[in-house]
């Protein structure tokens, strides 16, 4: 009986393709929790379509052709890293499009030691990325997580954000450390494959989020008045040519490239109000889509394990949250094959 959460590939896709029929084996929980790999072989399940870094959490992303895998997210070059900057309020609590949808219009870039922000009807601003020796160290909060050591990026960028977003007291903080500072939450500990090393810098849950174009395409067939793209969901890794929609629900270990990094599933990616922000206008979509329809669709899906199904019951799910299992420092590229493990 298959009684653990993740399998190597979407089961129905495997049978339909004839590639893995009869070959899927449930992994043991002890193997998943340890660094002892239970992987027997790899099967190609798609290719990398896009690699996207979001230097400032909840602002626009940057597409790159190649990046390096680190424990806290993608690193493209020098200081161009995924979600290592974050907007906070005067109490150093994180701010996102959930409450300030206009953040979707802020373009980001990193050039050498400078963070660059631009937005409609605003002059571009360049800010020196702070160093430990010169910056003011602040603790901040993301949901219920406290990050003990972040570096404040100064008054100028805070004033720029206040002016554009119509707020007061906003700041930008920088995560300079190469490892997470965030412990697992009580809920995260309930997921069979979520481990402490999956925790990120300023990402919501884990250091990586992967989804397939097939899943987005399938969702769009169910939407009546709105069409969405990966920009509504903000993956760091987008793949094409998946065997079926939502196949990623069943992927356990993934290897990107012939000798690339190996990622481990932590949990399904549960979705929130941020998906209902129109990325082109920075306004909420009046219909509340795609969140409403996605919630309905998810009720008829299984994640492959009764415990996980119960944990995500009545929530909208699309995409897979990952941690880096093996291969820190290895590159991954657009066009690379994506392999799922047979366990």
Secondary structure, DSSP 8 states (H G I E B T S, - for coil): ---SS--SS-HHHHHHHTSSTTT-----HHHHHSSS----EEEEEEEEEEEEE-SBTTS--EEESEEEEETTEEEEETTEETT-EEEE-TT-BB--TTT-GGGGG-EEEEETTEEEEE-TTS--EEEE---TTTS-EEEEEETTEEEEEEEE--HHHHHHHHHHHT-SS-EEEE--SSS------TTGGGSTT--GGG--SSSSSSSEEEEEHHHHHHHHHH-SS----GGGT--SEEEE--SSTTGGGG--EEEESTT--EEEEEEEEE--GGGGEETTTTEE-TT-TTHHHHHHHHTT---S-HHHHHHTTT--EEEEEEEEEE-TT-EEETT-EEEEEE-
